[in-house]
Amino acid sequence: MKIFYFFIDKSENTQGPVLLSYFQTHGIAPNTLVWYEGLPDWVKADTVPQLHPFLKESGVESMTKHHYASELGYKYEAPRCTPPACKDSHTAPSKADMPKTWLFESILVTLFCCLPLGIGGIIYASRVQALWSGMRYAEALDASNRAKQWTKWGLLLAVIAWLIYVLVALLVPAARDTVWFFNENI
């Protein structure tokens, strides 16, 4: 799946969509605001792990669809999404914008459902707030998504296990009664 990135250039204009390969060629300044589908809002480039190899002090210049297509040989493809409006490029997301930690749900899954998967959820859930407070927004969002994934897999596994238990509990006595009935009639 292609990830389309948008960024705010030095003139405060929204640029993109571009693929990761664009940053391989041109680099990106650590304080440049970027966005891609899945992020709640614009974040600084140095908080996006995928962009770390391409960080340079001199950021990317303005570009156009045609510039991008002609320089890198790509046919322009419109992304499935559009970036949010950039309100104030210097405003960091607030605590209210922090993604869900899934800590409470992970603890419940650990206690009542599936210990290994619940612990995985707790590990990622405990990272969300620390990453968000450290202004590593993309990593916090990723940790939240991973905590959600571990927690939901643990819950699903527990539901399947309980369904199997109930079926066995219902079918074994029924099978025993059927065998007894046939033994009496022979």
Buried (B, 14 or more C-beta within 10 A) or exposed (E): EEEBBBBBBEEEEBBBBBBBEBBEEBBBBBBBBBBBBEBBBBBBBBBBEBBEEBBBEEBBEEBEBEEBEEEBEBEEEEBEEBBEEBEEEEEEBEEEEBBEBBBEBBBBBBEEBBEEBBBBBBBBBBBBBEBBEEBBBBBBBBBBBBBBBBBBBBBBBBEEEEEEEEEEEEEEEEEEEEEEEEEEEE
